């Protein structure tokens, strides 16, 4: 239900600002100077709430453990984040986007219930040290099929690469389950940018995809919306919201590089971005 509500909000906001851009005239002066920057670099902090689960081993597929509750990993975190875009043609309809950040968490907890991770069973009273790290790399190309001095709407195709590292071990060192996975997930998407005033912009995008191939299943969706204020020449500030979910499952060896494990990992975050924008 939350997903449908967010998508509905995205579509309604698109329609609203579309209507504003065509109603009665523009607040931006018609000129040869486009409001859409050729390049920008966003440097900021991402505050996120996290929910993740893991089920490792053939018998654990579909029997996931809520690791925040079971293992005491933080349900919220703060991460440094970088986003960039480059419009590389004179008409500014073609652009590349890049994004990177990582979320690293670790914990130590004495188990109050028995849990099973992969081939290991950790009994009650075991002190378990846990690490779960996610890195998010995204690259995409998009084309603006509609663009004027108020509204820029386009379609995109891209790739999320999600390296995942996990390590669960008892403090005695007798039991351990550790590995790393790199989950490549292609996405298609929509994006809409709105010039509310010459200095204030509302930017939004949604990316999603589902892939099932050779004992591998992956799905992803990402929704972002941000308000930016270009306070100075070449320097602005932004406040954004991001909801991201990735679900990766595999059964042993696959033909996909970096994916060789038995189980399922689900990772979901919802958070707020605060950033400084450098643009020209």
Long-range contacts (C-beta under 8 A, 24 or more apart in sequence): 3-221, 6-223, 6-243, 7-206, 7-223, 10-204, 10-206, 10-223, 10-225, 13-192, 13-202, 13-204, 13-225, 14-153, 14-192, 14-204, 17-151, 17-192, 17-194, 17-196, 17-202, 18-151, 18-153, 20-150, 20-194, 21-148, 21-150, 21-151, 21-194, 26-149, 26-150, 27-197, 27-198, 28-149, 28-150, 28-195, 28-197, 28-198, 30-149, 31-149, 34-92, 34-149, 35-149, 35-150, 35-195, 35-198, 35-201, 36-87, 36-92, 36-147, 36-152, 36-193, 37-85, 37-87, 37-279, 37-280, 38-86, 38-87, 38-92, 38-280, 39-84, 39-85, 39-86, 39-87, 39-279, 39-280, 40-84, 40-85, 40-277, 40-278, 40-279, 40-280, 41-82, 41-83, 41-84, 41-277, 41-278, 41-279, 42-81, 42-82, 42-83, 42-84, 42-238, 42-275, 42-276, 42-277, 42-278, 43-80, 43-81, 43-82, 43-275, 43-276, 43-278, 44-80, 44-81, 44-238, 44-273, 44-274, 44-275, 44-276, 45-78, 45-79, 45-80, 45-81, 45-273, 45-274, 45-275, 46-78, 46-79, 46-80, 46-81, 46-101, 46-242, 46-271, 46-272, 46-273, 47-76, 47-77, 47-78, 47-271, 47-272, 47-273, 47-274, 48-76, 48-77, 48-78, 48-79, 48-103, 48-242, 48-269, 48-270, 48-271, 48-272, 49-75, 49-76, 49-269, 49-270, 49-271, 50-74, 50-75, 50-76, 50-77, 50-103, 50-105, 50-267, 50-268, 50-269, 51-75, 51-268, 51-269, 52-132, 52-265, 52-266, 52-267, 52-268, 53-264, 53-265, 53-266, 54-117, 54-132, 54-166, 54-263, 54-264, 54-265, 54-266, 55-263, 55-264, 55-265, 56-117, 56-118, 56-177, 56-261, 56-262, 56-263, 56-264, 57-116, 57-117, 57-118, 57-119, 57-262, 57-263, 58-251, 58-252, 58-262, 58-263, 60-116, 60-117, 60-118, 60-262, 60-263, 60-264, 61-249, 61-251, 61-262, 61-263, 61-264, 62-264, 64-264, 64-266, 65-115, 65-117, 67-130, 67-132, 70-111, 70-113, 70-115, 71-107, 71-109, 71-128, 71-130, 71-168, 72-107, 72-108, 72-109, 72-130, 73-105, 73-106, 73-107, 73-130, 73-132, 74-105, 74-107, 77-103, 77-104, 77-105, 79-103, 81-273, 81-275, 83-275, 91-147, 92-144, 92-147, 93-143, 93-144, 93-145, 93-147, 93-154, 94-141, 94-142, 94-143, 94-144, 95-141, 95-142, 95-144, 95-154, 96-139, 96-140, 96-141, 97-138, 97-139, 97-140, 97-141, 97-142, 97-156, 97-158, 98-138, 98-139, 99-136, 99-137, 99-138, 99-139, 100-135, 100-136, 100-137, 100-138, 101-135, 101-136, 102-133, 102-134, 102-135, 102-136, 103-133, 103-134, 103-135, 103-136, 103-269, 104-131, 104-133, 105-131, 105-132, 105-133, 106-130, 106-131, 106-132, 108-171, 117-168, 117-177, 118-177, 118-262, 118-263, 119-177, 120-168, 120-175, 120-176, 120-177, 122-168, 122-170, 122-175, 126-170, 126-175, 127-170, 127-171, 128-168, 128-169, 128-170, 128-171, 129-167, 129-168, 129-169, 129-170, 129-171, 130-166, 130-167, 130-168, 131-165, 131-166, 131-167, 131-168, 132-164, 132-165, 132-166, 133-163, 133-164, 133-165, 133-166, 134-162, 134-163, 134-164, 134-267, 135-162, 135-163, 136-160, 136-162, 136-244, 137-161, 137-162, 137-163, 138-207, 138-222, 140-187, 140-189, 140-207, 142-189, 142-191, 149-195, 150-194, 150-195, 151-192, 151-193, 151-194, 151-195, 152-192, 152-193, 152-194, 153-190, 153-191, 153-192, 153-193, 154-190, 154-191, 154-192, 155-188, 155-189, 155-190, 155-191, 156-187, 156-188, 156-189, 156-190, 156-191, 156-205, 156-207, 157-186, 157-187, 157-188, 157-189, 158-186, 158-187, 158-188, 158-189, 158-207, 159-184, 159-185, 159-186, 159-187, 160-184, 160-185, 160-186, 160-187, 160-207, 160-220, 160-222, 160-246, 161-185, 162-220, 162-246, 162-248, 162-267, 163-258, 164-248, 164-265, 164-267, 166-265, 179-261, 181-248, 181-250, 181-258, 181-259, 181-260, 181-261, 181-265, 182-257, 182-258, 182-259, 183-218, 183-246, 183-248, 183-258, 183-259, 184-256, 184-257, 184-258, 184-259, 185-209, 185-211, 185-218, 185-219, 185-220, 185-246, 185-248, 186-211, 187-220, 187-222, 189-222, 199-229, 199-230, 199-231, 199-236, 200-227, 200-228, 200-229, 200-230, 201-227, 201-228, 201-229, 201-230, 202-226, 202-227, 202-228, 203-227, 203-228, 203-240, 213-254, 213-255, 213-256, 214-254, 214-255, 214-256, 215-250, 215-251, 215-252, 215-253, 215-254, 216-248, 216-249, 216-250, 216-254, 216-256, 216-259, 217-247, 217-248, 217-249, 217-250, 218-246, 218-247, 218-248, 218-249, 219-246, 219-247, 220-244, 220-245, 220-246, 220-247, 221-245, 226-273, 228-277, 230-277, 230-279, 234-278, 234-279, 234-280, 235-276, 235-277, 235-278, 235-279, 236-276, 236-277, 236-279, 237-274, 237-275, 237-276, 237-277, 238-273, 238-274, 238-275, 238-276, 238-277, 239-272, 239-273, 239-274, 240-272, 240-273, 240-275, 241-270, 241-271, 241-272, 241-273, 242-269, 242-270, 242-271, 242-272, 242-273, 243-269, 243-270, 244-268, 244-269, 244-270, 245-269
